[in-house]
Amino acid sequence: MKHLEGKITVVTGATRGLGKGIAIALGEAGATVYITGRTLERSTSDDGVSGSLQETQSAVEEVGGVCIPIQVDHSDDEQVRLLFERIQDEQGQLDLLVNNAYAGVQALTDASGKPFWESEPNLWDACNNVGLRSHYVASIFAARMMTPHQQGLICTISSWGSLSYIFSPPYGAGKSACDRLAADMAIELKPQNIVSLSIWPGIVGTEKFTQFAANMDESAGLDPKNSAIKERYNWETPLLTGRVIAALATDSTVMRRTGRVQIVAELAKHYGLVDKNGERPVSLRSLRFVLPLVFPALRKYPWLVPNINVPWSLLLLKSLSSPKIGAAE
């Protein structure tokens, strides 16, 4: 259903991964989708994974959407300002911003296995400049477009890494700050009838994370948590996050959610949405996800485990020792 027809949306960091899947889902729903990224034409990065704005544009158009690619380096505030100035000139409105741009993947990969004190201090900037800071900058210009119309939705992509250790301290600190940014922006935006949310995908099979799983050392299979990654247990595709955001953008009661963390799998269940393969992954705090990590045999029979979410209070108590599994950018 083209329930976003006539809506103007922006997805930052959409050359591949989550951003690409979100853009496709918004186009699928009928929105006009502006996408940003540093790579305009098809190319293959140093990690062997291709991705470009033109490829995403083609994928959006294949599902009947309208996609406008704009080459933007989100570490340059002036380029971001010009992006929103162009949208204002061309459309005169903005209905949805998805803050997704993130430049820390390669730095986190290079620092993998090292404690923070053995990494260079610039790991912090790699994780949180095009990430936390760029989300704030894009939100400033988006809010300036939305407030005159007294409507809009800003979704900031975060991660379970804000609750539990994943990858490194700079990553976790940045994701926790993304949640707080979304919550505090919501307070100031609510009188303007603008919603601000933090979005937590689950284990997302992006191009990069799929490559990581394929190259995982076989000896890691001895660890049930790592073998779950290798087996792609309860993975989501980027499309599911996009479909959830599209549903949020047309939910007349979405203001009730403003300022809060929203979990993709739980919203998919609420809205009756399915992933690309027609399935619906469960939340990472569901017993149906947690118990098979401990008892791998249950992965073949997930329906035997109740799809009941563990209370947040218990998750917080367990956060220091919880498995290093979460959303990949």
SEPABA-384369 format. One record per residue (C-alpha): residue in one letter; x, y, z. Coordinates in pm, whole numbers, plus 32768, in hexadecimal, padded with zeros to 4 digits. Example, Ala and Ser with C-alpha at 12.3 -4.5 7.8 and 13.67 -1.06 7.14 Angstrom:
2
A84CE7E3E830C
S85577F9682CA
//
This chain:
329
M800080008000
K808081587FA2
H802381F280F1
L814D82E280E7
E80F683757F94
G813684EC7F97
K822384D380C0
I8386855A80A5
T848C848E815D
V8604848E8191
V86DC836081E2
T884583B28233
G895682B581EF
A889381EB80EF
T899B815E8005
R89708004809F
G890B7F5081DF
L87F57FD482BA
G87D7811C8200
K87A3806E80B4
G86997F868145
I85E580A781EC
A85E5816F80A8
I855580477FE7
A843E801880E7
L83E2818980E1
G83DB81837F65
E830980477F75
A8211810D804A
G81FE82257F48
A82DE832E7FE4
T83CC84117F29
V851B83A87FBC
Y864E84857FC5
I878083B28011
T88DC84218074
G8A358387807B
R8B9783C4800D
T8B9A82D97EE2
L8AC183387DB9
E8B2582397CB0
R8B4B80C27CD4
S8C9380637D7A
T8D2C7F5D7E5C
S8DC27FCE7FA6
D8F007F4E8047
D8E397E4280FF
G8DBE7DB17FB6
V8C547E1C7FEA
S8BB87EF47EDD
G8ABF800A7F15
S8A5D81547E7B
L8942824E7E70
Q88F681F07D09
E88CE80827D66
T87E080DE7E7F
Q872181C57D94
S86F280A57C9F
A86797FBF7DB6
V857C80C27E2D
E84FD80FB7CCB
E84D87F827C98
V83CC7F7D7DA7
G831B80A97D0E
G83B081B97DE7
V843E830F7D97
C85A683397E08
I868984697DF5
P87FA84237E41
I88CF853E7EC9
Q8A4185127F0D
V8A818590806E
D8BA2856B8160
H8AF6858082B3
S8C3885EE835D
D8C10873A82A3
D8AFA880C833F
E8AE688EF820F
Q8A9887CA8129
V898487638217
R88F688C3821D
L88F388CD80A1
L8841877C8098
F871987FF815E
E871E894B80A5
R86F7888A7F5F
I85D587BC7FE9
Q852D88FE805D
D855489967F02
E84DD885E7E4B
Q83C987E37F33
G837388F28030
Q833F87ED813F
L83E186CE81FB
D831685BF82A5
L841A84C28319
L858D84BD8367
V8641837583A8
N879083B38450
N885A828783E0
A89AB8301835B
Y8AC98253840D
A8C3B824B83BA
G8CC8817884D5
V8CAC80198446
Q8E0B800083B7
A8EAC809A84EC
L8DF07FA685CC
T8E5D7E8784ED
D8FC87EF584FE
A8FB37F138679
S8F027DC686A6
G8F8B7CFC87C8
K904B7E20885D
P8FF07EC289AA
F8FAE80368989
W9101809B8A17
E91B57FE588FF
S90EB809E87F6
E913681FC877B
P906B83198816
N8FD7836A86C1
L8F05822B86D9
W8E148307879E
D8DF783FF867E
A8DD582EA857D
C8CAE825C8641
N8C03839E86A6
N8C4C84B185AB
V8B8C84258482
G8A968381856C
L8A2D843386A9
R8AA185908644
S8A24857A84DE
H88D08506855D
Y88BB86408631
V891D87238510
A88268685841D
S8714869C8525
I87508812854A
F8710885683DA
A85F0875E83C7
A854487FE84F2
R856489548452
M84A188CD8328
M839F881283F7
T834489138501
P82948A0A8417
H81AB88EF83AE
Q817B886E8512
Q81B5870484AD
G82CB860C846E
L838684D984E6
I84F984B48533
C857A8350855E
T86DB831F85E0
I877081C785A5
S880B814686E5
S88607FEC8766
W884B7EF38882
G89B47F6388B8
S892780828985
L88B27F808A84
S89C07E788A74
Y8B2D7E658A06
I8B597E3A888F
F8C9B7E7C87CD
S8D407F8888A8
P8D02809A89AD
P8CF481B488A9
Y8BE680F587ED
G8B1380BA8923
A8B3A821E899F
G8AD082A3884C
K899C81C98839
S89328221899B
A8959838D893D
C888383568806
D876A82DB88E6
R878F840789C9
L87A184F2889F
A865A84688817
A85B68481896E
D862585E689B4
M85D0865F8855
A847685CB888B
I843C86AE89B6
E848287E888ED
L83D4876D87B1
K829286F0884F
P81F1884C8865
Q8232886586EE
N817C871B86B2
I82C08677863C
V831D851986B0
S848184A98702
L84CD8337872D
S85F982578762
I85EB8119868F
W868F7FD086F5
P86AA7ECA85E2
G87097D688643
I881D7C9C859F
V88177D2C8443
G88A37C6D831C
T89467D958272
E8A4D7D588168
K8B627D9A8264
F8AD17CC5837B
T8A8A7BA7828A
Q8BF57BB28220
F8C607BB2838C
A8B8C7A7E83D8
A8C0B79C482A6
N8D747A01830C
M8D4379AB847A
D8E4278AF84F6
E8DAA7755850D
S8E357731866C
A8D48784986D3
G8C31774D86A0
L8C8876BE87F3
D8BEE77F3888B
P8A7077E0886D
K8A5779598841
N8B4D795B871F
S8ABA78248682
A896A78D88680
I8A0779E685A7
K8AA378E284C5
E8951783A849E
R88A47989845F
Y87B7793E857A
N86997A3B8590
W87387B2B8499
E86797C4F8407
T86AB7CF482B5
P86CC7E6E8296
L85797E7381EC
L84C67E208332
T85497F5983DC
G84CE802582B5
R83767F8A82BC
V83587FD3842E
I83BE813F83FB
A82C2815E82E0
A81B480DE83CB
L821C81D384DB
A820882F183DF
T809682AB83A1
D803182508504
S7F3F835A8580
T7F97830086E8
V8113830B86BC
M8136843887A6
R80F9834988C7
R824982AC8874
T831583EB8856
G845E83F48913
R8467827E8948
V8535815D88C1
Q8478809487BC
I84E07F2D8771
V84B47EC78607
A84467D5F8644
E83477DC7874A
L82B47ED48668
A82A67DDD8546
K81D07CFC8621
H80F87E24868D
Y80BA7E9A8528
G809E7D3D8492
L81CF7D6983B2
V82B37C5D8324
D84177C6082A5
K848D7C31813F
N84727AB6815E
G83127AC781EB
E83867A73834B
R83807B468487
P84B77B378568
V84807B5886DD
S850C7C6387C2
L86677C298851
R85C77C3A89AA
S84CD7B278959
L84F179D68A04
R84D6794588A5
F862179EC8854
V86D179D389A3
L8697786689FF
P871977D488B6
L885D788F88F2
V888C77BC8A29
F87F1767E8999
P885176788826
A8774754B87DA
L8646762D8808
R86A476F386D2
K860A75DE8600
Y84C475F486C3
P849A77658721
W831F77468731
L834B7673886D
V83C677A88927
P82C978B58988
N82F57A0488D8
I82F57AC28A22
N83D27BF28A57
V84BE7BFC8B7F
P84737D2F8C5B
W85607E548C30
S85C17E438D9F
L86537CE68D70
L87057D4E8C32
L87AA7E6E8CE7
L88217D888DFD
K88B77CA08CF9
S89467DAB8C14
L8AB17D8F8C85
S8AC17C1D8C2F
S89D07C038B0C
P8A3C7B7589B9
K8AF57C4E88C0
I89E27C3D87BD
G89317D678727
A88DE7E3585F9
A89E87E5E84F1
E89F87FA48433
//
